[in-house]
Amino acid sequence: MVRFRTPQERTARFTRQTRNAARKSVKLQATEVNLQRWQLAASVRAAQPVRPAPVPAGWYASPGRPGLVQWWDGIQWTSHIQQLQPQRWS
């Protein structure tokens, strides 16, 4: 057991020990919070759906209409429809 000369020394030592313990606790909590933030960010990234590569705009076979082609504007089908033209090779 450590002997102290005065009650003030005892109080000062207790204060230092308490302050150091509080600092360690705060540092540990900050580390845990940062880990939780990292895990949350990783789970959010993992939960996002993988989007397929966009299909470029152009004439494509019309869905549900054989022999016709329809214009795809890169986002949605438009009302522009034509007969499928046979390929001519020169």
C-alpha positions in Angstrom: 0.0 0.0 0.0 1.2 3.5 -0.9 1.5 5.9 1.9 0.7 9.6 1.1 2.1 12.5 3.0 -1.0 14.6 2.9 -4.7 14.2 2.0 -4.0 16.6 -1.0 -1.5 14.1 -2.4 -4.1 11.3 -2.1 -6.7 13.5 -3.8 -4.3 14.4 -6.6 -3.4 10.8 -7.3 -7.0 9.7 -7.3 -7.8 12.5 -9.7 -5.0 11.6 -12.1 -6.1 7.9 -12.1 -9.7 8.8 -12.7 -8.8 11.2 -15.5 -6.5 8.6 -17.2 -9.2 6.0 -17.0 -11.8 8.3 -18.5 -9.4 9.2 -21.3 -8.8 5.5 -22.1 -12.6 4.9 -22.0 -13.3 7.8 -24.4 -10.5 6.6 -26.8 -12.0 3.1 -26.8 -15.5 4.4 -27.4 -14.2 6.5 -30.3 -12.6 3.5 -31.9 -15.8 1.4 -31.5 -17.9 4.2 -33.1 -15.5 4.5 -36.0 -15.7 0.7 -36.5 -19.5 0.8 -36.4 -19.5 3.7 -39.0 -17.2 1.6 -41.3 -19.4 -1.5 -40.9 -22.5 0.6 -41.6 -21.0 2.1 -44.7 -19.9 -1.3 -45.9 -23.4 -2.8 -45.4 -25.0 0.2 -47.3 -22.6 -0.4 -50.2 -23.4 -4.1 -50.2 -27.2 -3.5 -50.1 -27.2 -1.3 -53.2 -28.4 -3.2 -56.3 -25.9 -3.8 -59.0 -27.2 -1.9 -62.1 -26.6 -3.5 -65.5 -24.7 -1.5 -68.1 -27.0 0.8 -70.0 -28.0 -0.2 -73.4 -27.2 2.4 -76.0 -29.9 4.1 -78.0 -30.8 2.5 -81.3 -33.3 0.3 -83.2 -33.9 -3.0 -81.6 -36.3 -5.9 -82.1 -39.6 -4.8 -80.7 -40.6 -6.7 -77.6 -43.7 -8.8 -78.3 -43.9 -7.7 -82.0 -42.1 -10.1 -84.4 -40.8 -8.5 -87.6 -40.8 -5.0 -86.2 -38.1 -2.8 -84.7 -38.6 -0.1 -82.1 -36.5 2.8 -81.1 -34.8 2.5 -77.7 -33.7 6.0 -76.5 -31.3 4.6 -73.9 -33.9 4.8 -71.1 -37.2 3.6 -72.4 -39.0 2.4 -75.5 -40.4 5.1 -77.7 -43.5 5.0 -79.9 -41.4 4.9 -83.1 -41.8 1.5 -84.8 -40.8 0.3 -88.3 -40.7 -2.9 -90.3 -37.6 -4.9 -89.9 -35.5 -4.1 -93.1 -33.6 -7.0 -94.6 -29.8 -6.5 -94.6 -28.4 -5.8 -98.0 -24.8 -6.9 -98.5 -22.8 -5.1 -101.2 
